[in-house]
C-alpha cells in the first residue's frame, strides 16, 4: 500500500471500511443512552409495580412477625422464618429483575443494532501501555467524557435538590402514618423520585448520541490514498480487469464464429457489414442473428461462410438494419420479417436449384426495409 502518511483523513468511509469495522465490533454506541433506557424502564416499572410490591411486602412482614406461642419457644423458628423471608422476597423481585435483565440486553442495540464480534472481546495488551495511553487523556474524546461526567454530576445534584425541596414535607410526614400506609407511600415517593432523576439523563443522551455517531464516523474517515487502494482491492487492478474483458470478448467472438457454418444465410453490405441468420423451418420462432460484425469481423464471417458453403446475400439496407436493431442470439424484430422472409425464400430456392441442377432463381429486386430501420451507416 502506498504511504499515505501526512495526508488528512477527509474522505467518508467506504462501504467496505464500514463492514470491516462492524466485523471488528467497532460500531457507534452510547453508554449514556443505555443508562437512560435501563434507568427509565426501572423507574417506570417501579412506579407501576410499586403498590403491588408494597402490599406483598406488608404480607411478608405480617406473616413473618406474627408468631404463636409454640413458635416463640421453638429454637428453629428464626431460621425457618428467615428462609421464608428470603424465599418470598426473591419471588417478589424476580419479575422486576427479569424485565430489567431483558432491558439491559436490549438497550445497547437501540443504537448501532445487534452486533457480535469475537475480535472485539480479544485482549489488546497495547491498551495497557501507559505511554500510549497518555495521548488519550488529552484527546478530544477524553475531554468530552470529562465534561459529560461533570455535567451529569451537576444535573443529578440539581435534580436531587429540586426533588428534596418538593417532597421533604411528605417524607417527614411518613412517621405519622400507619405502617401499611407508610410503606406504600414510601414506595410511591421512591418510584416517582427515581423516575424524575432518570428522566434528567435524557439531556445527557440527547447530546451523547449525535456525538458518538460523529466520533465513530471521524475515526473511520480515510485519506484519498486509502480510498484509492481500497477501490483497487475491491474492484481489481484496471489492467487485469481490461485483460479479463478482452479474454471474455475473444471467447464470445470464438463462440459466435462457431455458429457461422451453421447459419442459413449471411446478409452483407457487402463489405462493411455481415449478419448471419439461422432459421428453424419446423419452429414457430422467428429467425435469429447468430453472428454479426463490421469491417474485419465482417470479412472473417464471410470467409467462414464461403468455406462452409453458406450463401452470401448482398442486401445493404437490410444488413445495416439487422446489425443495428438486433442483438446477438436474438430473434429479428417484427418489422424486418418480410424483408428477411424474401431473403430466406431466395436462399431455400437457391439450395433446391443447386441440389436438382436447376437454373438459379432470380434474386428479389426490391427488399424493402421499413423507414424506422433505415440507417446510412
C-alpha positions as a printed NumPy array, in Angstrom:
array([[  0.   ,   0.   ,   0.   ],
       [  1.234,   3.46 ,  -0.779],
       [  2.484,   5.57 ,   2.047],
       [ -0.281,   7.956,   2.979],
       [  1.448,   9.463,   5.983],
       [  0.874,  13.181,   6.256],
       [ -2.413,  13.024,   4.336],
       [ -5.537,  14.332,   6.032],
       [ -8.392,  11.907,   6.529],
       [-11.018,  13.894,   4.669],
       [-12.928,  11.118,   2.875],
       [-16.063,   9.447,   4.208],
       [-15.611,   5.744,   4.992],
       [-16.414,   3.362,   2.165],
       [-18.901,   0.512,   2.474],
       [-16.047,  -1.962,   2.887],
       [-14.488,   0.129,   5.666],
       [-17.838,   0.234,   7.497],
       [-18.329,  -3.533,   7.086],
       [-14.811,  -4.271,   8.318],
       [-15.271,  -2.043,  11.368],
       [-18.546,  -3.794,  12.212],
       [-16.809,  -7.193,  11.994],
       [-14.243,  -5.875,  14.476],
       [-17.022,  -4.733,  16.817],
       [-16.339,  -1.062,  16.102],
       [-19.808,   0.453,  15.942],
       [-21.291,   3.622,  17.363],
       [-22.547,   3.057,  20.912],
       [-23.782,   5.46 ,  23.572],
       [-23.344,   4.406,  27.186],
       [-25.468,   7.359,  28.222],
       [-28.362,   6.157,  26.064],
       [-28.045,   2.647,  27.5  ],
       [-28.04 ,   4.013,  31.056],
       [-31.057,   6.213,  30.357],
       [-33.092,   3.367,  28.805],
       [-32.312,   0.995,  31.696],
       [-32.989,   3.536,  34.45 ],
       [-36.155,   4.987,  32.916],
       [-37.51 ,   1.451,  32.408],
       [-36.68 ,   0.518,  36.003],
       [-38.288,   3.699,  37.313],
       [-41.431,   3.141,  35.232],
       [-41.714,  -0.465,  36.397],
       [-41.207,   0.58 ,  39.98 ],
       [-43.944,   3.186,  39.633],
       [-46.315,   0.643,  38.081],
       [-45.452,  -2.279,  40.353],
       [-44.555,  -0.341,  43.49 ],
       [-48.024,  -0.516,  45.015],
       [-48.323,  -4.248,  44.397],
       [-44.812,  -4.889,  45.716],
       [-45.558,  -2.783,  48.806],
       [-48.701,  -4.789,  49.541],
       [-46.851,  -8.084,  49.163],
       [-44.058,  -6.76 ,  51.364],
       [-46.635,  -5.981,  54.06 ],
       [-47.981,  -9.507,  53.791],
       [-44.469, -10.918,  54.171],
       [-43.812,  -8.772,  57.226],
       [-47.182,  -9.622,  58.755],
       [-46.695, -13.34 ,  58.155],
       [-43.149, -13.494,  59.489],
       [-43.591, -11.262,  62.525],
       [-46.799, -12.891,  63.725],
       [-45.792, -15.824,  65.928],
       [-47.86 , -18.15 ,  68.051],
       [-46.769, -19.447,  71.467],
       [-45.361, -22.706,  70.095],
       [-43.203, -20.861,  67.533],
       [-41.883, -18.461,  70.18 ],
       [-40.414, -21.285,  72.25 ],
       [-39.145, -23.246,  69.23 ],
       [-35.379, -22.569,  68.712],
       [-35.687, -23.365,  64.959],
       [-38.269, -20.634,  64.372],
       [-35.793, -17.807,  63.496],
       [-34.067, -19.964,  60.892],
       [-37.35 , -21.119,  59.356],
       [-38.759, -17.622,  59.226],
       [-35.517, -16.253,  57.775],
       [-35.636, -18.843,  54.978],
       [-39.27 , -17.973,  54.329],
       [-38.481, -14.254,  54.171],
       [-35.671, -14.864,  51.7  ],
       [-37.855, -17.103,  49.545],
       [-40.807, -14.695,  49.479],
       [-38.521, -11.704,  48.918],
       [-36.848, -13.337,  45.938],
       [-40.214, -14.262,  44.413],
       [-41.319, -10.675,  44.961],
       [-38.484,  -9.092,  42.999],
       [-37.928, -11.807,  40.35 ],
       [-40.389, -10.285,  37.806],
       [-38.764,  -6.864,  38.233],
       [-35.235,  -8.286,  37.901],
       [-36.219, -10.411,  34.877],
       [-37.584,  -7.413,  32.991],
       [-34.512,  -5.348,  33.872],
       [-32.172,  -8.102,  32.617],
       [-34.025,  -8.194,  29.285],
       [-33.893,  -4.399,  29.005],
       [-30.172,  -4.405,  29.862],
       [-29.597,  -6.818,  26.946],
       [-31.777,  -4.889,  24.502],
       [-30.686,  -1.348,  25.428],
       [-27.272,  -1.49 ,  23.678],
       [-28.871,  -2.353,  20.315],
       [-31.091,   0.765,  20.357],
       [-28.126,   2.472,  18.714],
       [-25.959,   0.618,  16.227],
       [-28.097,  -2.512,  16.109],
       [-27.159,  -6.054,  17.066],
       [-23.528,  -6.947,  16.529],
       [-21.401,  -9.792,  17.853],
       [-17.679,  -9.912,  17.204],
       [-15.114, -12.266,  18.718],
       [-12.397,  -9.83 ,  17.731],
       [-13.841,  -7.117,  19.968],
       [-13.551,  -9.305,  23.086],
       [ -9.961, -10.364,  22.454],
       [ -7.484,  -8.766,  24.871],
       [ -5.494,  -5.857,  23.446],
       [ -2.346,  -5.526,  25.547],
       [ -1.304,  -2.32 ,  23.792],
       [ -4.109,  -0.577,  25.677],
       [ -2.246,  -1.348,  28.903],
       [  0.774,   0.628,  27.733],
       [  0.787,   3.827,  29.871],
       [  2.925,   5.67 ,  27.321],
       [  0.348,   5.116,  24.579],
       [ -2.46 ,   5.947,  26.996],
       [ -1.182,   9.438,  27.817],
       [ -2.262,  10.992,  24.468],
       [ -5.778,   9.61 ,  25.006],
       [ -6.052,  11.57 ,  28.239],
       [ -5.666,  14.828,  26.337],
       [ -7.645,  13.817,  23.252],
       [-10.994,  15.389,  22.381],
       [-12.837,  12.22 ,  23.36 ],
       [-11.323,  12.253,  26.862],
       [-12.201,  15.924,  27.264],
       [-15.8  ,  15.309,  26.187],
       [-16.121,  12.385,  28.622],
       [-14.855,  14.648,  31.433],
       [-17.361,  17.372,  30.532],
       [-20.172,  14.782,  30.411],
       [-19.245,  13.426,  33.836],
       [-19.162,  16.898,  35.388],
       [-22.433,  17.905,  33.729],
       [-24.073,  14.634,  34.785],
       [-22.976,  15.165,  38.396],
       [-24.251,  18.762,  38.459],
       [-27.507,  17.769,  36.728],
       [-28.272,  14.979,  39.191],
       [-27.239,  17.208,  42.1  ],
       [-29.631,  19.919,  40.928],
       [-32.362,  17.31 ,  40.409],
       [-31.882,  15.954,  43.93 ],
       [-32.029,  19.482,  45.326],
       [-35.301,  20.245,  43.497],
       [-36.801,  16.871,  44.439],
       [-35.74 ,  17.237,  48.08 ],
       [-37.475,  20.633,  48.354],
       [-40.671,  19.271,  46.832],
       [-41.068,  16.025,  48.782],
       [-39.272,  16.824,  52.045],
       [-42.531,  17.51 ,  53.88 ],
       [-44.037,  14.246,  52.631],
       [-41.033,  12.252,  53.853],
       [-41.268,  13.914,  57.264],
       [-44.988,  13.106,  57.472],
       [-44.317,   9.399,  56.92 ],
       [-43.652,   8.983,  60.634],
       [-47.203,   9.969,  61.418],
       [-48.72 ,   7.401,  59.093],
       [-49.522,   3.814,  59.902],
       [-47.005,   1.137,  58.967],
       [-49.114,  -0.003,  55.995],
       [-49.678,   3.493,  54.675],
       [-46.047,   4.447,  55.328],
       [-44.655,   1.558,  53.294],
       [-46.974,   2.165,  50.354],
       [-46.35 ,   5.917,  50.475],
       [-42.583,   5.345,  50.631],
       [-42.723,   3.094,  47.569],
       [-44.693,   5.741,  45.688],
       [-42.299,   8.574,  46.628],
       [-39.251,   6.467,  45.822],
       [-40.584,   5.423,  42.406],
       [-41.664,   8.943,  41.395],
       [-38.351,  10.433,  42.567],
       [-36.389,   7.729,  40.731],
       [-38.411,   8.429,  37.575],
       [-37.744,  12.175,  37.832],
       [-33.982,  11.741,  38.263],
       [-33.816,   9.144,  35.483],
       [-35.631,  11.498,  33.107],
       [-32.901,  14.086,  33.601],
       [-30.419,  11.717,  31.94 ],
       [-32.3  ,  12.208,  28.675],
       [-30.482,  15.54 ,  28.343],
       [-27.144,  13.725,  28.501],
       [-28.292,  11.054,  25.998],
       [-29.549,  13.684,  23.528],
       [-26.056,  15.172,  23.463],
       [-24.123,  11.901,  23.575],
       [-25.905,  10.051,  20.729],
       [-25.043,  12.53 ,  17.916],
       [-21.561,  12.981,  19.391],
       [-20.88 ,   9.227,  19.344],
       [-22.132,   8.98 ,  15.748],
       [-19.867,  11.872,  14.751],
       [-16.895,  10.437,  16.661],
       [-17.374,   6.983,  15.123],
       [-17.529,   8.412,  11.595],
       [-14.487,  10.556,  12.304],
       [-12.463,   7.522,  13.434],
       [-13.344,   5.689,  10.214],
       [-12.547,   8.567,   7.856],
       [ -9.965,   7.757,   5.205],
       [ -7.281,   9.522,   3.225],
       [ -7.639,   9.827,  -0.543],
       [ -4.879,   7.253,  -0.98 ],
       [ -6.655,   4.767,   1.299],
       [ -9.827,   5.14 ,  -0.778],
       [ -7.871,   4.534,  -3.989],
       [ -6.09 ,   1.484,  -2.546],
       [ -9.349,   0.05 ,  -1.251],
       [-11.08 ,   0.538,  -4.591],
       [ -8.212,  -1.35 ,  -6.209],
       [ -8.632,  -4.209,  -3.738],
       [-12.399,  -4.341,  -4.218],
       [-12.655,  -3.753,  -7.958],
       [ -9.306,  -5.169,  -9.003],
       [ -6.412,  -3.722, -10.955],
       [ -7.689,  -1.861, -14.078],
       [ -5.102,  -3.6  , -16.272],
       [ -6.163,  -7.01 , -15.003],
       [ -9.835,  -6.125, -15.475],
       [ -9.102,  -4.943, -19.015],
       [ -7.285,  -8.196, -19.796],
       [-10.195, -10.21 , -18.414],
       [-12.674,  -8.241, -20.524],
       [-10.51 ,  -8.795, -23.582],
       [-10.374, -12.535, -22.952],
       [-14.138, -12.621, -22.43 ],
       [-14.697, -10.774, -25.708],
       [-12.369, -13.134, -27.545],
       [-14.153, -16.17 , -26.097],
       [-17.547, -14.724, -27.075],
       [-16.237, -13.992, -30.563],
       [-14.979, -17.558, -30.933],
       [-18.37 , -18.902, -29.887],
       [-20.012, -16.553, -32.399],
       [-17.739, -17.678, -35.206],
       [-18.538, -21.319, -34.423],
       [-22.17 , -20.534, -35.324],
       [-21.369, -19.101, -38.749],
       [-21.071, -22.504, -40.56 ],
       [-24.472, -23.466, -39.073],
       [-26.21 , -20.343, -40.408],
       [-28.715, -20.404, -43.31 ],
       [-27.562, -17.136, -44.897],
       [-25.106, -14.274, -44.458],
       [-26.643, -10.884, -45.245],
       [-23.883,  -8.464, -46.245],
       [-23.363,  -4.747, -47.012],
       [-21.495,  -6.291, -48.988],
       [-18.111,  -5.348, -47.442],
       [-18.656,  -3.392, -44.228],
       [-21.432,  -5.404, -42.534],
       [-22.091,  -9.138, -42.228],
       [-25.047, -10.66 , -40.354],
       [-25.536, -14.44 , -40.076],
       [-29.137, -15.658, -39.782],
       [-30.404, -19.042, -38.605],
       [-33.985, -20.222, -39.123],
       [-35.63 , -23.428, -37.918],
       [-38.284, -24.228, -40.502],
       [-40.172, -26.576, -38.195],
       [-40.264, -23.974, -35.404],
       [-42.646, -21.107, -34.693],
       [-39.742, -18.878, -33.697],
       [-38.513, -16.058, -35.903],
       [-35.056, -16.176, -37.495],
       [-32.196, -15.425, -35.104],
       [-28.988, -13.449, -35.544],
       [-26.223, -15.932, -34.67 ],
       [-23.256, -13.761, -35.706],
       [-22.639, -10.199, -36.797],
       [-19.75 ,  -7.824, -37.299],
       [-18.276,  -4.903, -39.175],
       [-15.108,  -4.48 , -41.244],
       [-12.512,  -7.125, -40.15 ],
       [-15.008,  -9.25 , -38.247],
       [-17.462,  -8.971, -41.144],
       [-14.745, -10.165, -43.516],
       [-13.933, -13.087, -41.235],
       [-17.614, -14.07 , -41.127],
       [-17.782, -14.005, -44.922],
       [-14.634, -16.139, -45.254],
       [-16.002, -18.737, -42.825],
       [-19.32 , -18.754, -44.672],
       [-17.627, -19.285, -48.035],
       [-15.619, -22.179, -46.587],
       [-18.813, -23.763, -45.18 ],
       [-20.889, -23.142, -48.386],
       [-23.254, -20.784, -46.536],
       [-24.913, -18.429, -49.075],
       [-23.946, -14.763, -49.029],
       [-26.692, -12.303, -49.965],
       [-25.816,  -8.672, -50.622],
       [-28.645,  -6.513, -49.217],
       [-27.012,  -3.366, -47.78 ],
       [-30.082,  -1.695, -46.171],
       [-31.201,  -4.978, -44.594],
       [-27.681,  -5.834, -43.382],
       [-27.358,  -2.45 , -41.672],
       [-30.855,  -2.702, -40.2  ],
       [-30.222,  -6.19 , -38.801],
       [-26.858,  -5.172, -37.353],
       [-28.173,  -2.098, -35.544],
       [-31.567,  -3.411, -34.394],
       [-30.845,  -6.959, -33.235],
       [-28.549,  -8.239, -30.511],
       [-26.583, -11.447, -30.865],
       [-28.729, -14.608, -30.482],
       [-31.945, -12.521, -30.505],
       [-34.832, -13.01 , -32.885],
       [-35.172, -10.385, -35.599],
       [-37.726,  -7.592, -34.949],
       [-41.174,  -7.962, -36.388],
       [-40.678,  -5.018, -38.74 ],
       [-37.989,  -6.957, -40.639],
       [-39.966, -10.212, -41.03 ],
       [-40.999,  -9.524, -44.641],
       [-37.531,  -8.472, -45.839],
       [-35.847, -11.466, -44.163],
       [-38.544, -13.805, -45.495],
       [-37.708, -12.661, -49.043],
       [-34.03 , -13.398, -48.465],
       [-34.676, -16.808, -46.891],
       [-37.12 , -17.772, -49.638],
       [-34.445, -16.943, -52.202],
       [-31.817, -18.948, -50.254],
       [-34.032, -22.027, -49.936],
       [-34.946, -21.82 , -53.647],
       [-31.253, -21.493, -54.477],
       [-30.413, -24.549, -52.389],
       [-33.127, -26.593, -54.067],
       [-31.959, -25.476, -57.513],
       [-28.356, -26.467, -56.772],
       [-29.395, -29.881, -55.436],
       [-31.508, -30.575, -58.522],
       [-29.178, -28.878, -61.028],
       [-31.849, -26.326, -61.956],
       [-31.372, -22.776, -63.068],
       [-30.678, -20.366, -60.251],
       [-33.734, -18.367, -59.16 ],
       [-33.804, -14.61 , -59.639],
       [-32.755, -12.556, -56.632],
       [-35.599, -10.338, -55.33 ],
       [-35.264,  -6.957, -56.979],
       [-36.751,  -4.962, -54.108],
       [-36.133,  -5.852, -50.473],
       [-37.944,  -3.131, -48.594],
       [-36.789,  -2.123, -45.125],
       [-39.234,  -0.056, -43.004],
       [-38.302,   3.573, -42.553],
       [-37.631,   3.216, -38.817],
       [-34.873,   0.667, -39.558],
       [-33.15 ,   2.683, -42.261],
       [-29.622,   3.79 , -41.432],
       [-26.917,   5.154, -43.687],
       [-24.036,   3.897, -41.532]])
